[in-house]
Every structure is written in C-alpha cells, then in structure tokens.
Amino acid sequence: MEKRSKIKNILMEGELYSITDSKHYSDGNVKLVKELIDSGIKIIQYREKKLKKEEMLLELKQIRLVTTKSKTLLIINDHVDLCKEIGADGVHLGQGDMTVDKARKILGEKVIIGLSTHNQQQGISGIQSPVDYMGVGPIFQTTTKPDEPVVGLEFAKLAAHEFNIPLVAIGGITEQNLPDVLDAGIRSVCIISDLMLDTNLIAKVHRIRGILKNPN
C-alpha cells in the first residue's frame, strides 16, 4: 500500500501515534524505537530537541534500518532535510516550520506530511494544503510542552466534526482521560509522558491500543 494511503487508513481506524521522548526515556531513541515496535506500534515520530543535527542524523540512520525492517512508518519532526536524507516515510510540521506546500515540493508526492493545529483557522488552512493528517492539541496541560496553551476537548470536538482528514489528538492525554478524547470524535492519539514513565511500556501500549480498537 502506498504510504500516504497507509497512514490515513491507520489513523482513521484508531491508532496510538508514538513520539520519541528523550526527556522521559533515558535509554536512547534507538532502544525506545525498538521497544515501541516490539509493542506493536505502527507509526513513530522522531522528535529530538537536545542533539545537534549531525548527531540526529547518525541516530536516525540506525532507527531507519529498524523501521524499514519492521515496516513501521517513520515520521521526522520539523526537519524536512533529514526526512529527505534518510528516506523517512514522512515529516511532521509545526505552525512555525516550513509550509506544507514548500515541504511537498521538496519531498514529492509520495511522502507523508502531517501538520500541528491549535485552533479552527489553522485547521481550515491545513485542510486546504496537501497535508495527509493533522495533529490537534494540546487537549490537556502537558509536561512535554508546558508553555503551550491548552485548546481543550471543545477544539477536539470541532476538529472531528469540521475537518474531513485523519486527526491525531495530542497533549496531556493519559490512559485515564483517553475515553474523553475518543468521545470527542478523534480516533487516534499521541500519548507521551504517561506512556514513557510507565514501568512496563509494552503492557501500557497494549492496554491503550485495546481502548482505541474497542472504545466502547
């Protein structure tokens, strides 16, 4: 299946979209990616704020070998150049990053592009661009980005109702409040700190994916 269609199908069905987080997982991104894949994760976004770009490249080359072997989708946060250099499956852009249109021209039509949105206008603008999915949040207060204004479940409900595109809710989502997010109408979520801080990551992933597959 073509990768852009693949991620749309996965997210519409309901899936745990994972993001690397060296702040909460101290054993390194390569080990984390392997553990996430072992737990059944199908999409992993590489997000790293601490390393220099050349260090990120070295790490990504190792990660790419692992994700290619397991057929796991690898999305690079922010860095369009790194996405192209290692042949990742896609890139995820924030509102302050390169535009979706420009990234599409650089990466071509086969590469996945995701976009973070925080309000209705950003969402409307996003669906008018050649984007494959949109992130919606922060839904709750988050330790990962504590200074980011919370948009709440109301925006999640609006996005699910108005934006005809795969959506991923993010920001302060836990196993406990996950049902509230699903009730808002968004099928796929990103859970970072609540997942990374669990003493049994694989068991946690299985429980969360079980909720996503059987929300009722």
N, C-alpha and C positions, 0 to 999 in steps of 0.2 A: 504493500500500500504506500502511496506517495505520502511523504512525511507531513505535509501540511494538512492533508485529509486525516491522517492518523491522529494528530494531536487534537483536532476538532472532535473526532469521534470519541476519543478517550475522555476529554473534558465534558462533553455533553452527557456521557454515560454516568459520570461521577467518579472522580479520582483524587488521590492525595498527590498534590504537586509539591515536590520536595525542593528545598533550597539549602545549599551548603552553608554552614554557620560556624566558623572557627571560634567565635566568641563563646559559644556554649558547648562546642565539641572540640576538645583539645588534642585529639589523637591524629589530626590532619585530615585534609579534604579527601585524599585518595582512599584512606581507610573508611571514611564516612560513606563515600560513594559506593564502595564495595558492600558495606553493611546495608545500605538502603536498597541496593539491587537484590541482595540476598533476601530482603524482606518482601520483595515483590513490586517495588516502586517502578513505574514505567516512565516517569518524567523527572529529570533532575536539573535544576538551575544552579549553575556555578556562580556564586556571588562571594567575592573576596575583596575586602577593603584594606587589609593590612599589608599585603605583599606588593612589591614592585611588579611592573608589567612583565619583566623578563622572568621573574620567579613564578608568576601566574602561568606563563607560557609553558615552563618546564612541568609544572604540576598538571596543567591541562592536557599535555601530551600523554601523560600516564593515565589520566582519567578517560581520555578519549579511547584509548585501547580497551579499557574495561567496558565502557558503554557501548562501543561498537560490537564487541563480542557478545554482550547480553541483549543487544538490540534495544537498549534503553535510550530514550530521547535525551540529548544533552543540549541545554539552553544556556547561553552565556549572558550574564547580566551586564548591561551597559556597553561592553566593548565589541563593537562591530568588527574591528580589525582582528581581534583574537578569534572571533567566531569564524571569520573567513580563513584565517591562517591554519587553524587546526581542523577545519572542515566540520564544525559543530552542526547540529541539526537546526539551531535557531539562535536568536538573540532576544533578550527582553529589555525594552527601553523604558526609562522613566520620562516624566514630563520635561525634565531639563536636559535630556540626552539628544542625540541626533534624531531628526524627524523620521517617522516611519517611511515616508516617500523616499527620502535620501538613502536610508538603510536598504530599502527594497532595490534601488538602482545599483547599489554596491554588491549586494548579496545575491540578487537574481530572484527568479520566481519560485524556485524550489525550496527555499529556506524559510523556516518558521519565524514570524515576528510577533512578539507579544508587547503589550503596552500597559503601563500602570495608569489608572484613572482614579481621581479623588472627588469628582463632582460631575453633575449632569452635563455641563458644557464640554468637559474633557471627554466624556463618554460619547457624546454626539459627534465630536470631531474625530474620535478614534474610529467609529464605525464607518466613517466616510473615507478612511485611509485603507491602504492594502494590508491590514493587520489580520492576524489569524485568531487571536484571543485577547481578552483584556483582563488585567488584574483590577480588583475592586477593593478599596480599603484606604486606611486601616479601619476595620469593622469595630474593633475594640482597642483600648490602650495597649500598646506593645512595648516590651523591653528592647526589642530589636531596633526600633526607630521611635524612641520615646518622645521626640520633639514633633513628630508628625501629627497634625490634627486628626482626631477621630471622626470618621464620617458616619459610623453607626449602621445599624440594621436597616434604617429607613432608606439609605442610599443603596444598600444591597437589594432591597425590595424594588426600588425604582429601576435599578440596572437590570434586574432579572425580567422586569415587565417591559422595559422600553428598548433594550439593546439586543437585537437578534444576532448574537455572536456568542461563542463559548466564553464563559466568565470563570475567574478564579478569585474567591474571596480570600483576603489576607489581612493579618493584623490582629494579634491578641487572641486568635482562635485556639481553643483547647478542646480536649475530648469532651469536657463537660458542657461547654456552650455550643458545640458543633450542631446539635439539633436545632438551635435557634437560627443558625445561619442557613441550614437546609430548609427550614420553614419559610425563610425569606425568598426562596426560589432559586438559589445558586447551588449547582450540583457538585462543583469541585472546589477544594480549599487548599490553602497552604498553611501548615502548622509548623512553627519553627521551635521556639523555646520549650513549649510543652512537650514536644517530641524529643528534642536533643537532650533535655535534662532528665528524661526517664531512664531508670537503671536498666531497663530491658527494651531497647529501641525496637527490636524486631517484633516483639509481642505488642508493643504500642501501635506500630504501623498496622498490624493485623487487625487490631480492635477498631482503629479509625477507619480503615478500608471497609471493614464489615458494616460499620454505620453508614458509610457513603453508599454502599451497594444495596443496603436494606434500611433506608431512612425511617421507615415506619415500624 
